[in-house]
Amino acid sequence: MPTIFWAGDSTCQQNYMNTYPQTGIAQVFDRFTKRGEVTVSNHAINGRSTKSFLDEGRLVPIYDRMEAGDFLFIQFGHNDEKEQDAARYAAAFGDYAVNLEKFVNAARNKGAIPVIITPCCRRLFSGNTPAYRHTDWAESARQTAARLGVACVDLTAMSEALVQSTGIEESRRFYMCLEPGAYPNFPDGQNDNSHLRPEGAMAYAGLIAGALWAMGGAYAALIAPEAAAWLQAHGTVDADAEKER
């Protein structure tokens, strides 16, 4: 039974009742995988970048458990961008790319399959114009994946397209944009355009699942056929790509 090991930040991490409704992408990804045939082992944690995740030794327990045929999903970027934080900052075309390669090499050393996932977008607008900020890190992830011959799921582009098509106000439902009194953990409300609530986590997990299904082979084999059918019906999986597969 293959295991998907997930290395990432707070947009992916497991959440509990003390932070509800915040929800991570990896937390809900098993809704899309084959039941009883694929395991998700979520090692994503709040506030980490590629640099701090590695510096804290968080790849070690993943490496120790990974086996041939497993997967390592690598999804960072939000915290690598923080130039004023030396503990986390990783320049897009410098240390960030180097660090991504370290994750890839770790997976390949164990016979596992690495997948680089570009970071989901922040819900940022300047007037009516999107003001997304992952540009260099997303592009570095794409280039690193291409250079290393690694599968890349471009969640940045897909999430930007979804937020833009949904609109400024309606897209609030994907993020921790909370009205006062709506949730006991956040009595004063919150205007958080980075972290996700259940609808956002499910939407972005679905985008990843759809991309994997369209890739075919071992990637598609992770996804439950009924989930793929649902994603195709809702426009997440391209019908032409599905026919070709």
N, C-alpha and C positions, 0 to 999 in steps of 0.2 A: 504494500500500500504506500504510494508516494506521499510525502509530507511537503507542504509548502511552508518553508520558513520565511517569515516576513521581518525584514529589518527596515525600520523607518522611524518617523517622528510622531507627534501628537495627532496628526491627521489620520494616522493608521492605528494608533494604540487601542488597547482594551480599556473600556471604561466601566465604571460600576455605579451604583445608585447615588453615591456622594457627588458625582459630577453629571448626573442625568439632567438634560437630554444629550450631552455631548457623546458622540459615537464615532469610532474609528472605522476606516475603510476595511482594514484587515479583520476587525471585530465581526463584521457581517458577511465577509466573503464566502463563508461556508454555505450561505444560502444558494450560491451558484455552483458549487462543486458537487461531484457525485457522492451521494450519501453512502457512508460506509466504505468508500473506496479511496477517498482523499482526505487527508488531515491537514488542518491549518494550525501552525505553531507560531503564534504572534509574539515577536520580540520587540515590536515597535514601542517606543517610550517617549513621553513628553519632552520637548525641548532639545532633542538631540539632532546633531548634524552628522554628516559622514565622519567628520573629524572627532567630535566628542564621543560618538558611538564606538569608534575604534580605540580612542585613547582610554576609554573606561573599560575596555576588554569585553564589550558586549557581543562581539562576534565570536568569542571563544566558545561559549556554550552551544552556539549554533553549529560551529565547525565540528565540535566534538560529537554532535548528534547526527549531522548530515550523513546520508548514505547515497550510494549510486542510485540514480533515478529520482531523487528528491529534487525540489526546486528551491532557489533562493530568490525571493522577490526583494528588490532593492529600491526603496522609495524615499529619497531625501531631497532637500532643497530649501525648505522654508527657513531653516536655521543656519544653513551654510551661508546665506545671504547677509548675515548680521555682522557687518564690517567692524562695528565697534566692540564686538565680543571676541577677544582673542581665543577663548576656549572653544568657540564654535565656528568661527568664520573660516570658510574655505573658498578661495577665489575660483570663480566658475571654470576658467580654462587652465587653472593651476592645480591646487590641492584637491579640489572637488573631483576633477577628472582622475587624478592619481588615486584618490580614495575609492572611487567607484571601481577602478581596476583591481584594487585589493579585495573587494567583495567578490568580484567576478572570479579572480584567481582562487580564492578560498573555496568557492563552489566547485570549480573545475577540478581542484586538487582532490576533492572527495567524490568525483564522478557525478555531482549534482548539476542541475541546469540553472544557470543564472538568468534572471529577467530584470532589466532596468526599466523602472517606471518613473516617468517624469512627474514632478510634483503637481498636485491639483492646484488650481488657481485660487488666489484670494479673490473675494468678491469686492473689487475696488472699481469705482467709477469716478471720473472727473466730469461733472455735469452728466450728460447722457453718454459720454464716451468711456469705454472700458479703460482702466489704468492698471492693467495687470503688471506684475513685477518679476516674474520668474524667467524672463526672456533668456538671459545669458546662461542660467543654470539648466534650463530645459534644453537649450541648444547644445550645451556641453554634454549633457546626458545622451542626447541623440547621437552626437559625433563619437562619443566614447563607445556606445553600443555598436555603431557601424564599424569603428576601427577594430574592435575586439571580436566582431562577428557574433554579437549577443542580441537576442530578441529585445526589442524596445517597445513598450506600450506608452504612447504619447498622451498621457492623461492630461498634461497641461493644455494641449490644443483641444482635446475633447471637452474638458471641463470649462474652458473659456467659451467654446461654442455653445455649450449648454446654458451657462449663465447669461451670455449675451442674448440668446434666443428667448430665454425665460423672462428677461427684463429686470430692471433695477429693483422694483418692489417685490415682484413675485419670487425672485431668486433668494430672498431673505429666508425662505423656508428651508433652504439647504444648509444654512449656516446658523451659528449660535447668536442670531439676532432675535433677542427675546424681549417680549413686552413685560413690564413690571407686574409681578404677581402671578405670572403664568406658570412658573416652576418654583417649588419650594427651595431648591438649591440656589436660585438666583432671584431673590425677592425683589430686587431693584431693577431687574431686567439686565440686558447686556446687548452690546453692539459689537459683536465679534465676527469679523469677516474672514477669519482663517479657519477656525475649528468648525466641525460639522455636527449637525444633529441627525437623527435616524434617516430622514428622507435624503439628505445630502450624501451620507455614507453609502446608502443603498444605491443611489443614482451613480455614484462614482465607482463603486464596486461592480455595478452592472456594466459600466463602460469598459472596465478592465476585462471582465469576463467575456464580453462581446468581442474585444480585440483578440483575446486568446483563442476563442472559438474560430474566428476568421483565419488565424494563423495555421490551423490544422495540426495534424500530427500529435506529438506528445502534449502540446499546449491545449489543443481542443479536447484531448482526452481527460483533462481535469474537470471539464464543465459538464454538468448534468444536461442531458438532451432536453429535458422539459424546461430547464432554465434558458437554454439557447433558443428554444421555440418561443418562449415568452419574450426574450430580448429582441428576437427578429420581428415579432408581432408589434413591438413597441418602437421599432426603428433603430435599435441599438446595434444590431448586426446588419451589415449591408447584404441585401438579398442576392445581388450579383456575386459578391465574394463568396457567399454561402454556396451558390450553385457551382462555382469553380472548385470549391473545396470538395 
